């Protein structure tokens, strides 16, 4: 005689419940073991765990200075290697201040300034040139109906060097500063190169001097009051003046757009 259907479903449900209970206990045991091993590792760190710690900014800076020290001791080869490496760094990472400061600590100041300037200005210019001659036509085609792009183009045409310099001092990422102007068809390459140089060279001098001073203080020298004031002034310009100028330029473009629409 067959068992009633409801008894069959009750038995099936009971079996599934037992399986889930076993799986739940297994997962709990695995989680407990994972916590246990984590606690043991934290309480008794082994070389394996110590080798994979996250480096601090100080560790990274020390590593950069160590590499640059070796380059500075390699003569001409080391200087060429630094310029090429810094050029590639500028084109990819974009944040140049820590490297320039470290170079000021590693190289003599008469070498660190021209070497860092060559790497930073060269990297920014190469990135602009590659974008201008390889990708700008495609990008312009995609943005040909963009009203803002038309306004930017007219602004660069009216004041090429001034607008290019405002763009360099803007709070935009380095990649945008280099690639953005390459999409402006009316901007001549010489104005972009001048803007890159006028913007980049003073900061290169400043950060190289900061690195040289840090090295001198580490050897027992005195910190320069003038250099501290220069850094404070540059910080004020970077926080207030540069964003204000860029914002005023954008506001002017927006006002022109509204007038034309009316």
C-alpha positions in Angstrom: 0.0 0.0 0.0 1.4 3.4 -1.0 2.0 6.1 1.5 -0.2 9.2 1.3 1.2 11.9 -0.9 1.4 14.4 2.0 3.6 12.0 4.0 5.9 11.8 1.0 6.3 15.6 0.9 6.9 15.8 4.6 9.7 13.2 4.3 11.2 15.1 1.4 11.1 18.4 3.3 12.7 16.8 6.4 15.6 15.5 4.3 16.2 18.9 2.6 16.1 20.6 6.0 18.7 18.1 7.3 21.0 18.8 4.4 20.7 22.6 4.9 21.4 22.2 8.6 24.6 20.2 7.7 25.6 22.8 5.2 25.0 25.6 7.7 27.2 23.9 10.3 29.9 23.4 7.7 29.9 27.0 6.7 30.0 28.0 10.4 33.0 25.8 11.0 34.8 27.2 7.9 34.1 30.8 9.0 35.4 29.9 12.5 38.5 28.4 11.2 39.1 31.4 8.9 38.8 33.7 11.9 41.1 31.5 14.0 43.8 31.5 11.4 43.5 35.3 10.9 43.9 35.8 14.6 46.9 33.6 14.7 48.5 35.4 11.8 47.8 38.8 13.4 49.1 37.7 16.8 52.2 36.0 15.4 53.1 37.7 12.1 55.3 35.6 9.9 57.7 36.8 7.2 55.1 35.9 4.6 52.6 38.2 6.0 55.2 41.0 6.7 56.4 40.9 3.2 53.0 42.0 1.8 52.3 45.1 4.0 50.9 48.2 2.3 53.7 50.7 1.9 53.2 54.2 3.4 53.8 57.4 1.5 57.1 57.7 3.4 58.2 54.3 2.2 57.4 55.2 -1.4 59.2 58.4 -1.2 62.3 56.7 0.3 62.2 54.1 -2.4 62.1 56.8 -5.1 65.0 58.7 -3.5 67.0 55.5 -3.3 66.5 54.8 -7.0 67.3 58.4 -8.0 70.4 58.3 -5.8 71.7 55.3 -7.9 70.9 57.2 -11.1 72.7 60.3 -9.9 75.8 58.2 -9.2 75.7 56.7 -12.7 76.8 59.8 -14.6 75.3 60.6 -18.0 73.6 57.2 -18.2 71.8 57.8 -15.0 70.7 61.3 -16.1 69.3 60.0 -19.4 67.5 57.2 -17.6 65.9 59.7 -15.2 64.7 62.0 -18.0 63.2 59.1 -20.0 61.6 57.5 -16.9 60.2 60.9 -15.7 58.8 61.5 -19.2 57.0 58.2 -19.1 55.8 58.9 -15.6 54.4 62.2 -16.6 52.5 60.7 -19.5 51.0 57.9 -17.4 50.8 58.8 -13.7 50.8 62.6 -14.1 51.6 63.5 -10.5 55.1 65.0 -10.7 55.7 66.9 -7.5 57.0 63.9 -5.4 59.4 62.9 -8.1 60.7 66.4 -8.6 61.2 66.8 -4.9 63.0 63.5 -4.7 65.2 64.4 -7.6 66.1 67.6 -5.8 67.3 65.5 -2.9 69.3 63.0 -5.1 70.8 65.2 -7.8 72.7 68.5 -7.5 70.4 71.4 -7.9 72.1 72.5 -11.1 71.2 69.1 -12.6 67.8 68.3 -11.0 66.1 71.5 -12.4 67.0 71.0 -16.1 66.5 67.2 -15.9 63.1 67.4 -14.2 62.0 70.2 -16.5 63.0 68.1 -19.5 61.1 65.1 -18.3 58.0 66.9 -17.2 57.7 69.3 -20.1 58.7 66.6 -22.5 56.1 64.2 -21.2 53.3 66.7 -21.2 54.2 67.8 -24.8 54.5 64.3 -26.1 51.1 63.3 -24.7 49.6 66.4 -26.3 51.3 65.7 -29.6 50.2 62.0 -29.7 46.6 63.0 -28.9 46.6 65.8 -31.5 48.0 63.8 -34.4 46.6 60.3 -33.7 43.2 60.7 -32.0 41.9 64.3 -32.3 40.2 63.9 -35.7 38.1 60.9 -34.4 37.3 62.8 -31.1 36.3 66.0 -33.0 34.0 64.0 -35.3 32.2 62.6 -32.2 31.8 66.0 -30.7 31.1 68.1 -33.8 27.5 68.9 -32.7 28.6 69.8 -29.1 27.9 73.5 -28.5 30.4 73.8 -25.7 33.2 72.4 -27.9 32.4 75.1 -30.4 32.6 77.8 -27.7 35.9 76.4 -26.4 37.3 76.4 -30.0 36.3 80.1 -30.5 37.9 81.0 -27.1 41.2 79.4 -27.9 41.1 81.1 -31.4 40.6 84.5 -29.8 43.2 84.2 -27.0 45.3 81.1 -27.8 48.2 81.5 -25.3 46.0 83.0 -22.5 43.4 80.3 -22.6 46.0 77.6 -23.0 47.8 79.0 -19.8 44.5 79.1 -17.9 43.9 75.5 -18.9 47.3 74.5 -17.6 46.7 76.3 -14.2 43.2 74.7 -13.9 42.4 72.1 -11.2 41.8 69.5 -14.0 43.8 66.2 -14.0 47.1 66.2 -15.8 45.8 63.9 -18.5 42.9 66.3 -19.3 45.3 69.3 -19.3 47.4 67.6 -21.9 44.9 65.9 -24.1 42.0 68.4 -23.9 43.7 71.2 -25.9 44.7 68.7 -28.6 41.0 68.5 -29.6 40.9 72.3 -30.3 41.6 72.6 -34.0 42.4 76.3 -33.9 45.1 76.0 -31.2 48.6 76.1 -32.7 51.1 73.7 -31.2 53.6 76.5 -30.3 51.1 78.1 -28.0 50.5 74.8 -26.1 54.3 74.3 -25.8 54.7 77.8 -24.4 51.8 77.3 -21.9 53.3 74.0 -20.8 56.7 75.6 -20.3 55.4 78.8 -18.5 53.3 76.6 -16.2 55.8 73.8 -15.6 59.2 75.4 -15.2 58.5 77.6 -12.1 57.0 74.6 -10.2 60.0 72.4 -11.3 62.4 75.0 -9.8 60.3 75.3 -6.6 60.0 71.5 -6.0 63.6 70.9 -6.9 64.7 73.5 -4.4 62.4 72.0 -1.8 64.1 68.6 -2.3 67.6 70.2 -2.1 66.7 72.0 1.1 65.2 68.8 2.6 68.5 67.0 1.9 70.5 69.9 3.4 68.4 70.0 6.6 68.8 66.2 6.9 72.6 66.9 6.9 72.3 69.5 9.6 71.6 72.6 7.6 69.1 75.4 8.1 65.7 75.6 6.5 65.1 78.6 4.2 62.4 81.1 5.3 62.1 82.4 1.8 61.4 79.0 0.4 58.6 78.4 3.0 57.0 81.7 2.0 57.2 80.7 -1.7 55.5 77.4 -0.9 52.8 79.2 1.1 52.2 81.6 -1.8 52.1 78.8 -4.4 49.6 76.9 -2.2 47.4 80.0 -2.0 47.5 80.4 -5.8 46.7 76.7 -6.3 43.7 76.7 -3.9 42.1 80.0 -4.8 43.5 81.9 -7.8 43.8 79.0 -10.3 40.2 77.6 -9.8 38.8 81.1 -9.8 40.4 82.0 -13.2 39.3 78.7 -14.7 35.8 79.2 -13.2 35.5 82.7 -14.7 36.6 81.4 -18.1 33.9 78.7 -18.0 31.3 81.2 -16.8 32.2 83.4 -19.8 31.6 80.4 -22.1 28.3 79.7 -20.5 27.2 83.4 -20.7 28.0 83.4 -24.5 25.9 80.2 -24.9 22.9 81.8 -23.1 23.1 85.0 -25.2 23.2 83.0 -28.4 20.2 80.9 -27.3 18.2 84.0 -26.5 
